[in-house]
């Protein structure tokens, strides 16, 4: 069950999404509350699992990841065991930066980042297609990123 967020909570979340390294004093000033209640609210948001962590945003190309692909994966049998096996296997593949269970034509959607097309070929042939239960794989390659945001849209209450 999700708890009802106050206006202050929402302001805190919006600011933290833009700058997770902001000091508590600066955060409190920006959201218009004093530092002690601000820190209590942040800690409660963390304890409630609303704020799940803090991270840096990395430019993939700057670290040698020039190819990004979305891969639709169909599995052979739709049993809990097979789906769990696929999920567990995907968790061990560092090239997979996101995995979604889908409704519709395919069972899973993967977001994959690799250095180049040769690396993608090795990943697809040597790793992904060799996973137990994989029946069908369809790839789409990113030509240009128009918008990429790690932020969740936090509406005003």
C-alpha positions, 0 to 999 in steps of 0.5 A: 500500500502506498502512503499519501504524500504531502506537498513537502514530500513531493517537493523533496522528491522532485528536488532529489531527483534533480540532485541526489547529492544536495545537502540537507540544509540546501534541500530544506531551503529549496523546499521551504521547510527547516532542516530537521523536519526535512531530514526526518521526511527524507529518512521516512521516504527512504524507510517507506521504500519511496526513495530506493537509492542514489546514483550518478547518471553516466553517458553510455558513449563516454564509457564506450557503450555505443550501441543500445538496443531493445530486445523483445524475447519470447519464451517457449513455455509460460510456466512459473519455473521457466519465467523465473529461470529466464529472470534469474539468468538475465540478472547475471547479464551485465549488458542488460540494463533493464528487463520488463515482463510484458503483456502482448506479443512478447514475454520480456523486453530487454534494454541492452547496452554494448560497445558495438555491433560485434559485441551485440552479435556476441551477446545475442548469439553467445549469451541471450539465445543460449538461455534455456527456454528462449524461443524468439528474439527481435531486436531494435537498435537506438539510432538517436536518444531524444529523451532519457530521464531517470526521473519519475513524474511527481505531480502536485497533490 
